[in-house]
C-alpha cells in the first residue's frame, strides 16, 4: 500500500510540500521570534529589495514572511481540528443511520439533507459572526458545515459492509449490535473515510482563509486570509501583500488534494477516480 | 404534466426547509452573547433605550420562549425580515434591491462553469494520457486549490490594473448614464471578471467530474457495441457516452449550487458588486444581524430554486428519472 502511494509522483510531492509547511509552522517562533505583528521596517517595503525581508513589509511595516510562517499555524490547526470535529459528528450519525436503518436512518438523513441544502459558506459566516470570531468558533463553524458528506459516506459504506458474511458470523456468535458495529463494521469503512478526511482538511483551510479574508478571523492570530483581506484595498500599489499569502494557501491546499488522490488510489485500487471530484 | 407532480412535492419540502432555517435563525439570535433585543438592533441602535424596548415588545421578547419562537417564525412567513437600523430600511427591501445583481452574477457563473467544465472534460477524456490531457487535468487541480477571492484579486491586478482591459469593480460605469444596448454592454464588461473568477473553481470541479464520468461510461458494453457497429469516435462520444456521462455532472452541479451562492459573498466583496453577498459583507462590520440572517435565509432559498431547476434539467435529459422517482 505504501509502495502504491509512493509510486504516485503527485502524492509524494504533496507530502513533501506538506512536511515543509508543517516544519515552518512548528519553527515559526525560532525563525521569527518577534512574532508576526511586530513592526520591523518601513511600510510598503518592496520584496527582494532588502536583505532579511525577502517578501517585503505590509501597510504597517510588518514582515510578510513572518506573517506567512505564523499564519501556517492557524491554517493547519483549524484545518485539522475542524476535520476531526466534523468526523466526530458525521461518523457516528452515518454509522447509526446505515446500521440500524428504519426511523433512525430516516431521521438522520433528513437532518443531514437539511444541512446540505443550507449554503455552507453562508452558514459558516453567520455562525462566526454571531459567536464572535475566535479560533474555537471558527473551527466549530467549519466543522458544522463540513460533516454532512461524511455522514452520507459512512452510511453508504456501513450499509454495504453490514450484509457481508463475517458480520453474519459475528451475529451468530452472539455479539451485541453495538459491538458488531464498532468492532466488525466500522473498521472496514476506514479507508474511504481517510481519503475524505484528507480532502476535508484542504477544504477547511480554504474556508478558514475565506472567513478571515472577510474580517471574521481571530483578531489575535495572524492568518493567510487576514493578510489578503487587509491588503485588498492597496492591491493597486502593493501587489505582493495579497500575492504571497494566496500562493501559500494554493500550495498547501494543492498538496493536501494531491495526498488525498494518492491515498484514494492506494487504498481503493479497485475503484475508479469517481469520488475525487 | 406528470413532470410537475414531483416538483410540487419538492416545493412543499423546500418550504419546510425554509421554515426550519427560520427556526435555526431564531436560535442563533439567542445564541449570540448579550440581550437578543440588542442583537436585533445591531450596533447602530444599541444606544437607544426606547427602540430596544419597542423591539422587545414587537418580537415579544418578554414573552415565554415558545411564544417568541412562534412570533419570529410567523414574521418570517409574512416575509417580514425585520428592520436594518444600520441602513435605515426594512431588510426585505435591502435584499430585493440587491437580489437581481446576485442572480445575474451567480447564474452567469453557473452557466459558464458548467458549459466550459463539460466541454473541457470531454476534450480531456478524448485525449486521455496525452500531453493536452495532462495539461487540462493539472490546470483543473490548480483552479481547484485556488481561493476564490484571491483569484478575483489577481484578475483585477492583471486585467484591470496592468492591462486596463476590463473594469475592476462595480456593476456599471458610474455617471456614464448609458441607455439601451450601450448599458447592457457596459454591464457585461463589468460582469466578465466577477463571473469568470467565481466560476473558475466550479469549472474545475465539473471538468474533473465530466472527465472521470466519460472514462467510466466508455468502458461499458453498449459503447463496445456502438464501436462494433462501426460508428466513428466523435459520434460515439457525443451520442452514446456524453448522454450517459452527463447525468452525475448535473447532479453534482445541483449539489454545488449552495457553494456557488456562498462564494458570491467573496466575489461581490472583491469587485464591489452590488448584490446580497456584498450586503452581507457590509453588515458583518456593522454587526447588523437582522440583515445577515435575512441574506442567509434568502441565499438558502436561492439554493433551493437552483436545486429544483437542476432537477428539471435532469428529468429533461433523462426521461427515465421521472418514472423511478
Interface residues (C-beta under 8 A of the other chain):
Chain A: X114 X116 X117 X118 X119 X120 X121 X122 X123 X125 X126 X127 X129 X130 X131 X132 X202 X206 X209 X210 X213 X214 X215 X216 X225 X228 X232 X235 X236 X239 X242 X243 X245 X246 X249 X250 X251 X253 X254 X257 X258 X272 X273 X274 X276 X277
Chain B: X17 X20 X21 X28 X29 X31 X32 X33 X39 X141 X142 X144 X145 X146 X147 X148 X149 X150 X153 X154 X156 X157 X161 X205 X208 X209 X212 X213 X215 X216 X252 X255 X258 X259 X261 X262 X263 X265 X266 X269 X270 X280 X281 X284 X285 X287 X289 X292 X293 X295 X296 X299 X300 X302 X303 X304 X307
